[in-house]
Amino acid sequence: MQYSGRACIGAALGACKFEPASNRPHPCPIATLNPPALVSQQSRPDIPDAIEVASIEAQRPTKLAKTPEEMRRERERMRDVQLLVQNLVLQEETTIKLIIDCLYDVGSVNLLNTKVSWGPANRLVKLAARTSKPVFRIVAWRWFKGNCPALITNWLASKVS
């Protein structure tokens, strides 16, 4: 399938029913993309029709299996990382609580502006949200202290593996 100018990916996949010859505005949200995969065979005769998946797989380096010693060492080091993150959380308790307060202030105002559009009710609900802030701070701190070191450690482990 060949397009002149900007192409619609949805049309190439058969998901978009837009006719390029018409003068209507394109209803597809991804209509402005111009992917190189939509170039026809006539314009690029040097590219074969089908690329063999086996040749792509053969180019990837093989991954060696970890020895039991390497796996034990990795588990041990990731446990050390989790303990260090827990220590960091406990040392920086004040900083984390200030971050939680800021996030609560911004998030509660944005949420209430989205959900409650009537002016008097909006002001009343914002007042209730400000009075519930200390309770939220306690709950959020307990959740953060209990869950975030493991979440951060898992995220870091996924980045290095």
matplotlib code that plots the C-alpha trace (Angstrom):
import matplotlib.pyplot as plt

x = [0.0, 1.5, 0.5, 1.6, 2.4, 1.3, -0.2, -2.6, -1.3, -4.9, -5.6, -2.6, -3.7, -7.3, -8.6, -9.3, -12.0, -11.0, -10.7, -7.5, -9.1, -11.8, -11.4, -12.8, -10.7, -9.2, -11.1, -8.2, -6.1, -2.9, -3.4, -0.4, 2.1, 4.3, 5.8, 8.5, 6.9, 4.1, 6.5, 5.5, 7.7, 7.9, 9.6, 12.2, 13.1, 16.2, 14.0, 12.7, 9.0, 9.4, 12.2, 12.9, 12.4, 15.1, 17.8, 16.8, 16.9, 20.3, 21.8, 20.8, 23.5, 22.8, 22.2, 24.2, 22.5, 23.4, 25.3, 23.9, 26.6, 25.7, 22.0, 22.8, 25.0, 22.3, 19.7, 22.1, 22.9, 19.3, 18.5, 21.3, 19.7, 16.4, 17.9, 19.7, 16.5, 14.7, 17.4, 17.2, 13.4, 13.8, 16.6, 14.6, 11.3, 10.8, 11.6, 9.2, 6.4, 6.9, 6.7, 3.5, 2.0, 2.8, 1.4, -1.8, -2.3, -1.9, -3.7, -6.7, -7.3, -7.0, -9.3, -11.9, -11.9, -12.5, -15.2, -17.1, -17.8, -20.5, -18.7, -20.2, -20.0, -16.4, -15.3, -17.0, -15.4, -11.9, -12.4, -13.2, -10.1, -7.8, -9.2, -8.5, -4.9, -3.4, -5.1, -4.0, -0.4, -0.4, -1.9, 0.3, 3.5, 2.7, 2.0, 5.1, 7.3, 5.9, 5.7, 8.0, 11.4, 10.3, 8.8, 11.9, 14.1, 12.1, 12.1, 15.9, 16.4, 14.3, 16.6, 19.8, 18.6]
y = [0.0, 3.3, 6.8, 10.1, 12.6, 11.7, 8.3, 6.7, 3.6, 2.6, 2.4, 0.2, -2.2, -2.2, -0.5, 2.9, 3.2, 6.7, 7.2, 9.2, 10.6, 12.4, 16.0, 15.5, 15.9, 12.7, 11.3, 8.9, 10.3, 8.8, 10.2, 12.5, 9.8, 8.9, 5.5, 4.2, 0.7, 1.9, 2.3, 0.1, -2.5, -0.5, 2.4, 0.2, -2.8, -3.5, -4.6, -8.2, -8.8, -10.9, -10.8, -14.2, -14.2, -16.9, -14.6, -11.9, -14.4, -15.7, -12.2, -11.9, -12.9, -16.0, -15.5, -17.7, -19.4, -18.1, -20.4, -21.2, -19.0, -16.0, -16.4, -16.6, -13.5, -11.6, -12.4, -11.4, -8.1, -7.2, -7.9, -5.5, -2.9, -3.3, -2.8, 0.3, 1.7, 0.9, 2.7, 5.7, 5.9, 5.9, 8.5, 10.8, 10.5, 14.2, 14.7, 11.9, 13.3, 16.7, 15.2, 13.3, 16.6, 18.4, 15.5, 15.5, 19.2, 19.2, 15.9, 16.6, 20.0, 18.6, 15.6, 17.8, 20.3, 17.4, 15.6, 18.6, 21.4, 23.3, 26.2, 26.1, 22.3, 22.5, 24.9, 22.7, 19.5, 21.3, 22.3, 18.7, 17.5, 20.0, 18.7, 15.0, 15.8, 14.6, 11.2, 10.8, 11.7, 8.9, 6.3, 7.3, 7.2, 3.7, 2.5, 4.2, 2.7, -0.8, -1.0, 1.4, -0.1, -3.4, -1.6, 0.5, -2.5, -4.5, -1.6, -1.2, -5.0, -4.8, -2.0, -4.0, -7.4]
z = [0.0, -1.0, 0.3, -0.9, 1.8, 5.4, 5.9, 8.4, 10.2, 10.9, 7.2, 6.6, 9.4, 8.0, 11.2, 9.6, 6.9, 5.8, 2.0, 1.2, -2.0, -0.2, 0.9, 4.4, 7.5, 8.7, 11.7, 12.9, 15.8, 14.4, 10.8, 11.0, 11.4, 8.4, 9.1, 6.7, 6.8, 4.4, 1.4, -1.5, -3.1, -6.3, -4.6, -2.8, -4.9, -2.8, 0.2, 0.0, 0.5, 3.7, 6.2, 7.6, 11.4, 11.7, 10.3, 12.9, 15.7, 14.6, 14.9, 18.6, 21.1, 23.1, 26.8, 29.0, 31.9, 35.4, 37.6, 41.1, 42.6, 40.4, 41.2, 45.0, 44.7, 42.8, 45.4, 48.2, 46.5, 45.7, 49.4, 50.3, 47.9, 49.6, 53.1, 51.9, 50.4, 53.7, 55.6, 53.2, 53.7, 57.5, 57.4, 55.0, 56.7, 56.9, 53.3, 52.2, 54.4, 52.8, 49.4, 50.4, 51.6, 48.4, 46.3, 48.4, 48.0, 44.3, 43.7, 46.0, 44.3, 40.8, 41.7, 43.3, 40.5, 38.1, 40.1, 41.7, 39.2, 41.2, 43.0, 46.5, 46.7, 45.4, 48.2, 50.8, 49.6, 49.5, 53.1, 54.0, 52.0, 54.0, 57.3, 56.3, 55.4, 58.7, 58.4, 54.8, 55.8, 58.5, 56.1, 53.2, 55.3, 56.6, 53.1, 51.7, 54.5, 54.0, 50.2, 48.5, 49.4, 47.7, 44.8, 44.2, 44.6, 42.1, 39.6, 40.0, 39.5, 36.3, 35.0, 35.5, 34.3]

ax = plt.figure().add_subplot(projection="3d")
ax.plot(x, y, z, "-o")
ax.set_aspect("equal")
plt.show()
